[in-house]
């Protein structure tokens, strides 16, 4: 199926609320004709989870999936920085400790710059 036909089919299924399509992962057959690889899709899911204000468990799960797909902690951090203008700094600060990056915000606030 061509990319254009695939895009049209995806939009059609989303428009009619095709539950089977949703349960099947929104048609993301990554690696089989998709323009996104698994790592890019996982990083986008981290960004969406943060922007939506998802729970810590969801953020950890999405970050772990991104790491498993080959993303680095630096790439996840870059995603967080990239969405600050959209999601707002407060969401990013709230999400950082929960994103499986193992950064101790409370410890950093207690002893800034190692002092």
C-alpha positions as CSV (number, residue, x, y, z in Angstrom):
1,X,0.0,0.0,0.0
2,X,1.4,3.4,-0.9
3,X,2.2,6.0,1.8
4,X,-0.6,8.2,0.5
5,X,-3.2,5.4,0.6
6,X,-2.0,4.3,4.0
7,X,-2.3,7.8,5.4
8,X,-5.8,8.1,3.9
9,X,-6.8,4.8,5.4
10,X,-5.4,5.8,8.8
11,X,-7.3,9.1,8.8
12,X,-10.5,7.3,7.7
13,X,-10.2,4.7,10.5
14,X,-9.6,7.5,13.1
15,X,-12.5,9.5,11.8
16,X,-15.0,6.6,12.2
17,X,-13.6,5.6,15.6
18,X,-12.6,2.1,14.4
19,X,-12.1,0.3,17.8
20,X,-10.3,-2.6,16.1
21,X,-7.8,-0.2,14.6
22,X,-7.2,1.4,18.0
23,X,-6.7,-2.0,19.7
24,X,-4.2,-3.0,17.0
25,X,-2.0,-0.1,17.9
26,X,-3.4,2.6,15.5
27,X,-2.0,0.7,12.5
28,X,1.6,1.4,13.6
29,X,3.2,-1.5,11.8
30,X,6.7,-0.1,12.5
31,X,9.4,-1.5,10.3
32,X,6.9,-2.5,7.6
33,X,6.5,0.6,5.5
34,X,6.1,3.1,8.3
35,X,8.1,6.3,8.1
36,X,8.8,6.1,11.8
37,X,11.1,3.6,13.4
38,X,10.3,2.1,16.8
39,X,12.7,4.5,18.6
40,X,11.2,7.6,17.1
41,X,7.7,6.4,17.9
42,X,8.7,5.7,21.5
43,X,10.2,9.1,21.9
44,X,7.1,10.7,20.5
45,X,5.0,8.7,23.1
46,X,7.3,10.1,25.9
47,X,6.7,13.6,24.6
48,X,2.9,13.1,24.4
49,X,2.7,11.5,27.9
50,X,4.6,14.5,29.4
51,X,2.5,17.1,27.5
52,X,-0.7,15.4,28.6
53,X,0.4,15.3,32.2
54,X,0.3,11.5,32.4
55,X,0.9,9.7,35.7
56,X,4.4,8.8,36.9
57,X,3.8,5.2,36.1
58,X,2.9,6.0,32.5
59,X,5.9,8.3,32.1
60,X,8.2,5.5,33.5
61,X,6.6,3.0,31.2
62,X,7.0,5.2,28.1
63,X,10.6,6.1,29.0
64,X,11.5,2.4,29.5
65,X,9.9,1.6,26.1
66,X,12.0,4.3,24.5
67,X,15.2,3.0,26.1
68,X,14.3,-0.5,25.0
69,X,13.8,0.8,21.5
70,X,17.3,2.1,21.5
71,X,16.9,5.7,22.7
72,X,19.5,7.1,25.1
73,X,18.8,9.0,28.3
74,X,20.3,12.1,26.5
75,X,17.7,11.7,23.7
76,X,14.8,11.5,26.2
77,X,16.2,14.6,27.9
78,X,16.3,16.3,24.6
79,X,12.7,15.4,24.0
80,X,11.8,17.0,27.3
81,X,13.6,20.2,26.4
82,X,12.1,20.2,22.9
83,X,8.5,20.2,24.2
84,X,9.0,23.0,26.9
85,X,7.5,25.6,24.6
86,X,4.4,23.4,24.1
87,X,3.9,21.6,27.4
88,X,5.3,24.3,29.7
89,X,8.2,24.2,32.1
90,X,6.1,23.1,35.0
91,X,5.1,19.9,33.3
92,X,8.7,19.1,32.3
93,X,10.0,19.7,35.8
94,X,7.2,17.5,37.2
95,X,7.9,14.8,34.7
96,X,11.7,14.7,35.0
97,X,11.9,12.6,38.1
98,X,9.3,10.2,36.8
99,X,10.8,9.7,33.4
100,X,13.1,6.8,34.4
101,X,16.2,9.1,34.0
102,X,17.1,8.5,37.6
103,X,17.6,12.2,38.4
104,X,17.1,13.1,42.1
105,X,15.5,16.5,42.0
106,X,15.1,16.7,45.8
107,X,18.7,15.9,46.3
108,X,19.7,18.5,43.8
109,X,17.6,21.1,45.6
110,X,19.1,20.2,49.0
111,X,22.7,20.7,47.9
112,X,22.9,22.8,44.8
113,X,26.2,22.5,42.9
114,X,27.5,19.9,45.4
115,X,27.9,22.5,48.2
